[in-house]
């Protein structure tokens, strides 16, 4: 009987257990542990469970954790991003790491476009001022029509592709910085290629982050130098990962007026859920909720469970392997 540990995952496992029953899978045991206070370390919980499979949200699956857990065979993530797992160490330990690309592309695309509209029209800002008893449409920064403005996208995966028709419908010009995409490819989607990040930052009225968090590549891709290159009237949007932007630099940019305002769904420290962005008048925040809908919530859980069944029950190579060269 293969054990699977779900550690600090929201909701119960009733849905997963029902799926296993429907699929006729009887050789997997799902273990649920919730301990936000960490009476034991995450690694100790994993080791003591004897789990061969793991589903985890924010806790880091490091080499040290893997060393503690020789039984572990697969880390099945309910997310697109996988920056909380040491992929090289997992491959060395013959541990499969899977993710679920595209499961929430529609939701994040709509959330990102919603952020742009909210910033341009000051919807959240005005709600805050009215709720505080100030009925004054002239408060805050100046607003402009979105038509003919430049919307800058950093990287161009499934989410930006789904944003394009919505942005085009509002009359925006779309500029993309994506080093792996050619100008011809982007033109097929009606987008223009920025040859450098600096070019995008200098031209864009909106800068929207859509890159994975890759150590040494995209971590703190946006720092003081980059925020200073943006227009003072520009908006910054981040629905990717908190650490693609240096949060202290973003706070400084907002406080000192290097940019006009920001909207972020992610922060750098989502374990403690604390940020200096909290309380800033020119910053909209949502609690890593861009991916969320009833549809995406259950699709993500189902696909993650499918990977576990493939590896542990059927002894097959799972789909959506992050470390595709893993040997087991």
Phi, psi and omega in degrees: 000114180280129179265141177235125180262124169258109187253119178053041176266138179297150177074174178272179179257019181301318181297313180296318180295323177294320178297315179301321179294317179297323183277352181074028180267115184240005182248026177229134177246124180266126181248128182249122176233126174237116177209088180289344180268350177055066175296329167237163177287160178303316179299321179293319177300315181295314180299312185291336179285337184068025186288141172265341178234151182220135169238122186220153183260288185251338183298144184273128177264090186267174175301321181297319177295317180296322178300326181285342192232074183296341180283343188295129182242334183208138168249111183254107186272141175265047185204168173277315181287152181220028184288350178272004179241133175282099188292319180297316179296321179298317179297317178298327180270006181061037179256125175286139173238123181239150174230184184229072183301140173081357187293336183232026185300318180297318182295313183291323177300313181294320179298316181295317177294321176300319175302315182299315179295317180301314180295315183294325182258000178057038185295306179296320180301312181294323177301316180298317183290321179294316179298334178274003176094014181249107180261084187212107181288354182264000179289151174083190183289161179288148178247154181224161176296145179280335182304133178073003174282163183257122178258115182263128178248130176262105186082162190216077176260206185295322182295307177303323179301321181282342177282331188307309181300323180293317181291321178298322181297336179266005175082019181274144170273133185251122180246132187235130168255107180213097187304331183271357182252137179277161177298324181294318179298312182294327180296329178300333179263004180081024182245156177255143181270131170267126183289332180224160175297321180301319179300315180297315183297323183286332184261333192280144172269338173230134174242115186241125185271129180220033183254152173288162177273110181237121183301130179080357181237301183247352177293128184056035175303325177257108177237193182305314182302319182287317180296327179290339179279343180287159175294148178293339179265003187276160179244145178246132181233132178226110172241020182266264175224146185304320188279001172289344174241138172288109188297322178296322178293321178294318177301315180297319179298322181285319181289324185263002173077025175291328174229168186279313183194170180218159173222122183228141177256354185223146176234168184290323184245085180271358174284314179267348178059044179233144180201146174288351177287336181299131176094352179283131183297328184258032176223125175264134179231138169233152192274064182050053186247000185300329182282347197274127162203165177301325182292310182291326181302312183278330175297316180298317180294319180295314182293323176297318179293323178302320179296320179296317179296318180301314185282315191267326182263311184271351180057036180256167174283121184293151171285163178057042174288124175289312178264078188295343180266010181294141178248130178214000000 
